[in-house]
Amino acid sequence: MRTLAILTALALSACGGHYRPVSDTPVRIGAPYKVRGTTYTPAAQPGYDMLGYASWYGSESGNRVANGEKFRPAWITGAHTTLPLPSYVEVTSLDTGRRILVRVNDRGPFVARGRILDLSRGAAELLGMRAKGQAAVRVRVADPSQADRAALRKGKPARALDPLPPRVLQALRDRFVSGVGAL
């Protein structure tokens, strides 16, 4: 029994102790919270499909994200103000039509109007928007395969998604301009 206790203590100390392991459970919706005078109310949003801007962040390396995991800038992750943690989203660049799957495990962005998602450096690179810093995007909740979920939980990209057809991409751009503003 004592040996079991020692082995358990050693295993837990190797985990870093204060970071939650990368997992899809439990999914947390969370209570409403306030940042800079704005109240955000997390909710299950299976039909979430929005146009807006995405930016990227990466200087928080090693810090804890909202669901308790360690932030790893090279991983394909993101931050959203109200989606359950973790969630999976498909992010489409309206500049290029490129689409990627992203695991949302953090809260944000909390700055400019129209920004709907913050991406890790790795996700921004994969989407092709790292140099710009901000890009017009479509973000919608996804239900990826178990293989894609497992890859993202390990910091690897999910399977490549085909870019949007030009006609569909142009329709999204038109909706963006009429609803959000100039591209």
Salt bridges, closest charged atoms under 4 A:
ASP24 OD1 - ARG103 NE 3.39
ASP24 OD2 - ARG149 NH1 3.73
ASP24 OD2 - ARG153 NH1 2.75
ASP49 OD2 - ARG138 NH2 2.66
GLU69 OE1 - ARG103 NH1 2.89
GLU90 OE2 - ARG99 NH1 3.31
GLU90 OE2 - ARG140 NH2 3.27
ASP95 OD2 - LYS132 NZ 2.61
ASP118 OD1 - ARG115 NH2 2.88
GLU125 OE2 - ARG121 NE 3.67
GLU125 OE2 - ARG130 NH1 2.83
ASP143 OD1 - ARG149 NH2 2.70
ASP148 OD2 - ARG159 NE 2.92
